[in-house]
Structures are given as C-alpha cells and as structure tokens.
Amino acid sequence: MKNTHLVFFFLGAASLAALLLYFSFTTLEEPAGLYAPQPTPDRIILSWSADPATTQSVTWRTDVSVKEAFAEIAPADPSPDFPGRATSVKAATELLVTDNNAAHFHSVTFTGLQPATLYAYRVGSGDHWSEWFHFKTASGEEAPFAFLYFGDAQNDIKSLWSRCIRQAYSTMPDADFLLHAGDLINRANRDEEWGEWFYAGGWIYGMKSNIATPGNHEYGRNVLGGRELSKIWKPTFTFPANGPEGLDETVYYLDYQCTRIISLDTPALYADDDAGEAQAKWLEGVLSNNPNRWTIVTQHHPVYSTARGRDNEEVREAFQPLFEKYGVDLVLQGHDHSYGRGHNLQFGASRKDKGPIYVVSVSGPKMYNLNFEEWMERAASNTQLYQIIKVDGNLLSYEAYTATGQLYDAFELRKRNDGANKFIDRTPKDVPEIISIPERLQLKMEEEEVREYRQRFEEYKARNKGRKDLQVKGLEGAD
C-alpha cells in the first residue's frame, strides 16, 4: 500500500474507483500499520456542525468489515438503567484509504437535544460497541463557560504532547470544549501521526467537543505539487459548513453562549490565490452581523509573529483591518513554536489600548527562538503551554499554564458599555519570563546571532519595564 499513490497517478477516475472497491473487499480487509482500525470503534471525537445547545456531532472509525454503524443516546442518569431509554441513530459512513490502511469513518449529528442537559451516548454496531460517554449541551442563553486552547502539537505527539493535553484536562476538567489552533500533526496524510494524536487525547475527545482550525501541516502536496487539505481532516471532524464555497469545515463559525467563535483557514492563503479575498468577504459578513457580546477568532498563522524571521503579511493584510473594524476581542494562533501575548500594532506604531489581544502559543515540543517584537508583552521560549479561557458576562479571563501546571501568564478583559474592553494584567509577579536561549539551540547559533538575540532581549525588557511603570501610575487600562 505504501506505493499506492504512484499507481493512482496513472489511473483514470473509473479505474481508481474500481481499484478502491476491489481493495475494500479484498486486501484491505486486513488492516496494516500502527493504529490499525478494528471492528470496535476508535478515534471517537465530539465536534459541532450546528447549534451547540440543541445538537452534538460525533465521529468515529472502524475497519472496513463494519458496513453499517449507529450511535445511541439517552439523557444521562445516575442509575445503570438509562440504556433502556436510548434512541438509536444510523451513521453516515465513508471509506478512507490512507498510507497504512483502509477504514470506515462514521458520523452522526444528534438533533433535537435539550439545552444545558447531560447526555450519555455510545457508538458501534452488532457486537462491537464503545463505552458510554457523557457530554453536556450548551445553554440556550448567555451563561458562564470555559475552554482549553492549544497551540501546535505537531511533533512527538504520543511521547511529549500527551502530557500537555492531559495536564490541561487535569487543571480544568470542567472545560466545555477544546480549541486547537492548527498543526495537530506534522505530515498531513500520515495516518500514524493522527493515531498518535488520538492516543494522546484518548477518551477526552469523546467527552469534550473539539474546535480545530487547520495549520500548514494539515496541508499536504498532491500529485501535481499543489497544496491540499489532508484527506483525513473531514472524515475525522464534523464542523459547520457555513464558510465560503470550497472552504467548508475549515472556515466556519459557531455561537456558544453569547460568544462567536470563528475559524479562519490561513494555510489556504498560501495554497490558493483567491482564498484570502473569499475569506475576508465572508469574515466581514460574519463580523458585521454578530449579535454576541464576545468574538474570538482562531487561525494558524499569526497576524504578528513571535519567531525569528517570520512575518505573515498576507494574513495580516487580509484579516487584521477587519479584526480592528469590528472589535474582535481575542485572536488565538499557533505556527511560531514559541509564546507571545500582546495588543495590536497599528501601522507599525506603538501599542493601542483598543483592538484584539493576540496570542501565539505552542503545546508540543518543537521550539523556535523568540524575536521579541514590539507587540509582545509577555513571552516564553522552549516552553510547552496550554491556556484556559473563561467567559462570564462582561468578563473574559485568560490563563496560560506550562505543561507542568504552573500559571505563567494571565489577564482579564472587562467589557465596557461602549463595547470596548478594559485590559487588566494578571501576570503572576513571582514567575519570571522564560526567554533565554535554550542551550541546545544556542549550540547551533553563530556568535553574531547570539549577540543579536541578547540585544533584542534587552530592548524587550526595557520596553516592557516602561509599560509596567505606566500601569503603576494608572495611565494604562483606565476607564
């Protein structure tokens, strides 16, 4: 199977379909490779394709021997008798052939659910069923909630990213959902890496809904050399299809308890010349007709970068003016394998009190050197982090934790009557910034590079000391 793509290149559509059908009934009945599918469901993951208060989507995988699958759901009950009251829903099923195996991916969207209600569900068929999971629907009106945000997992997912997502869940087990800002894996169509991602998160994905935006590593190369979204993405997730044509389930929005959450597909800007304009036009419509109190955007490439030698001008030109115009509150990003948090820079000037808070974070072990740009007010290098974000009425609180569970960064946004935010820095005063060059990276740097890094480091410290002095004098963040 490892050379199948070479055969596919020379086959027409009809021959390809016949070959896939042949494989599905013959050799692919015996799955190969690590994380091979079985008749018993695995890769069970919750997501949303519609209203989180009245629907819930679930996706899972089996081997190709399972031709028909179902999901069962019932209001959760402390007694063990609730399965007798469960309703069965037939799943949609599709075949996916990867570099390792063939599998059937199944999906169900439960509808007609009651808001703010705990449900139990399981998936499977015949003699092969998952355990019963719980999930809780969103409230049908404004109510407090919290979620976990992760930057790039990408590398050594099983061995080193797993500790981060598990520590995050341990810190905030009552989180309502998880948000992944792209580069969940390293090689778009490598099934083994997706297997590691599911191994790391395990049953958490089946209990907490997931929101994900694609990173550049979710885009692979097709046979003509062009960039294409991973063929594993859409079978794995069930996201809203309310984005621009051709970008469904990567560009989308959903409303959760008076907060609008928007996913933008920044890698598409580098794969298709028209993708930036299409997304910007769509985004303006979504932002201009937004009844929610809070607006949060997630995208992979940062508007303002944290890493040395990086600058995503195309992303900034396409989206940043709209973030400013329509008062986006928070932009959650990845890509730069370091940590930075700060306000916007307008036209290259010093920071403004109005505008989104931009965050770049990394949860996996791959790390880059910091660049100490002017927009950054708190930074970290060589540090795996996860973030907890809570929304409660006019208050949005943000906390960043290291993979060992230490609070590293924090702030609050308080919504004023005019829609602007008051920013309150809650950074722990007894936790120094982790911004020195890691020894393993310093060994690879030229002496001049080290000198330049130290100079930028000193300028950054001086700049932020001046900002903190202003805060002490009460000149920043005042009503």
Buried (B, 14 or more C-beta within 10 A) or exposed (E): BEEBEEEBEEEEEEEBEEBBEEBBEEEBEEBBBEBBBBBBBBBBBBBBBBBBBBBBBBBBBBBBBBEEBBBBBBEBEEEEEBEEEBEEBEBEBEBBBBBBBBBBBBBBBBEEBEBEBEBBBBBBBEEBBBEBBEBBBBBBEBBEBBBBBBBBBBBBBBEBBBBBBBBBBEBBEEBBBBBBBBBBBBBBBBBBBBBBBBBBBBEBBBBBBBBBBBBBBBBBEEEEEEBBBBBBBBBBBBBBEBBBEEBBBBBBBBBBBBBBBBBBBBBBBBBBEEBBEBBBEBBBEBBEEBEBBBBBBBBBBBBBBBBBEBEBEBBBEBBBEBBBEBBBBBBBBBBBBBBBBBBBBBEEEEBEEEBBBBBBBBBBBBBBBBBBBBBBBBBBBBBBBBBBBBBEEBBBBBBBBBBEEEBBBBBBBBBEEEEBBBBBBEBEEEEEBBBBBEEEBEEEBEEEBEEEBEEBBEEBEEBBEEBEEEBEEEEBBEE
